[in-house]
Amino acid sequence: MVIETVDILIIVSDISIRSVETAATISKSAKKFTKYKKFGVILNRVKGDIDYIMEKLEDLKLPLLAKIPEDDIVTEYELKGKPIIEIPENSRSFLAINKIIKDLFEFQ
């Protein structure tokens, strides 16, 4: 089943080259089969120097919507099997995701 129309098409990628290249493949398929008003990539678990990844996104014509930083709290929750929904509101990833949601709703 293919969704024919969406307002925003978001592809979430980690900072590996393989993941970014997969995002490009998904983007190509989406352009063929789906109509959308806005499109972009959200980079997840961002840490360190990502200049090369940023260049790769640009080369592949993948607009960056946002970055979610690597968050030790999320890692701790994953290791302990704790629900991510209970993550503290002051965690780096929570704050980033909250901003992304606000920005996306402003778009609409």
C-alpha positions in Angstrom: 0.0 0.0 0.0 1.3 3.5 -0.9 0.1 6.6 0.8 -0.6 9.0 -2.1 -0.6 12.3 -0.4 0.9 13.7 2.9 1.6 17.1 4.2 5.1 16.4 5.5 7.3 13.5 4.5 10.0 12.9 7.1 12.8 10.4 6.9 14.7 9.7 10.1 18.3 8.7 9.6 21.2 8.0 11.9 24.6 9.6 11.1 26.0 6.6 9.2 26.6 6.9 5.4 24.6 3.7 4.8 21.6 5.2 6.6 21.9 8.5 4.7 22.1 6.6 1.4 19.0 4.6 2.4 17.2 7.9 3.0 18.1 9.0 -0.5 16.7 5.7 -1.9 13.5 6.2 0.1 13.3 9.8 -1.2 13.5 8.7 -4.8 10.6 6.2 -4.2 8.6 8.8 -2.4 9.0 11.3 -5.3 7.6 8.7 -7.7 4.6 7.6 -5.6 3.7 10.3 -3.1 2.7 13.9 -3.2 3.9 16.1 -0.3 4.1 19.7 0.7 7.3 19.5 2.7 10.1 16.9 2.8 13.2 16.4 4.8 15.5 14.3 6.9 15.9 14.3 10.6 19.2 13.1 11.8 19.0 11.0 15.0 21.7 10.2 17.6 23.9 13.0 16.4 27.3 13.3 18.0 30.8 14.4 17.0 31.9 16.0 13.8 29.2 15.3 11.1 30.5 17.7 8.4 30.9 14.8 6.0 27.3 13.6 6.6 26.1 17.2 6.1 27.9 17.3 2.8 26.5 14.0 1.8 22.9 15.2 2.5 23.6 18.2 0.4 25.1 16.1 -2.5 22.0 13.8 -2.4 19.7 16.8 -2.3 18.2 15.7 1.0 17.1 18.8 3.1 17.9 18.6 6.8 14.8 19.4 8.9 16.5 18.8 12.3 19.1 17.0 14.4 18.4 15.0 17.5 21.5 14.7 19.7 22.9 11.5 21.1 21.5 11.3 24.6 22.9 9.2 27.4 19.5 9.2 29.2 17.9 7.4 26.2 20.7 4.9 26.1 20.2 4.2 29.8 16.5 3.8 29.3 17.0 1.4 26.4 19.5 -0.7 28.4 17.2 -0.9 31.4 14.0 -1.6 29.3 12.4 1.6 30.7 9.7 3.2 28.5 11.1 6.1 26.4 7.8 7.9 27.0 9.0 8.4 30.6 12.2 10.2 29.6 12.7 13.5 31.6 11.6 16.7 29.9 15.1 18.2 30.4 16.9 15.5 28.4 18.6 16.7 25.3 16.7 14.4 22.9 13.3 15.3 24.5 14.0 19.0 24.1 15.1 18.5 20.4 12.0 16.4 19.6 9.7 18.9 21.3 11.2 21.7 19.1 10.8 19.6 16.0 7.1 19.0 16.8 6.5 22.7 17.4 8.3 23.6 14.2 6.4 21.1 12.1 3.0 22.3 13.5 4.0 25.9 12.6 4.5 24.7 9.0 0.9 23.6 8.8 
